Amino acid sequence: MIIVSILRQKDDNIVGFKVSGHANYADSGKDIVCAGVSAITVGTVNSIEELTGTVMKSKVKSGFLNAKLPTDLKTEVLEQVQLLLSSMVVMLKSIEDSYGTYIQIQNVII
């Protein structure tokens, strides 16, 4: 199962996320759940960098992605980043709605 932890502050702002595990929906290379989650999460990190100039501190390896925002973002940039991260959560929830046996999304207040 893929576990997606959305790291939030008490004010509900997203400050990062962690993805761990494997869906095991299908054989490697044919696993649409894993491919979807990977495309959404890696694509979000890339979009944040390309569209806002914000580089998330990230670590990637097989079955694992950890990405955190820097703490010194200006308000305007933070708002843009929050929109992109919130969009990521909506997309991941769509996968969870259809394939909930293979993915679980949780909010973690830090």
Protein Blocks (a to p, Z undefined) as FASTA:
>chain_A
ZZddddddfkopafbdcdedjeklacehiamklmmmmmmmmmmmmmmmmmnopacddddd
ehiacddddfkbcfklmmmmmmmmmmmmmmmmmmmmmmmmmoccddddZZ
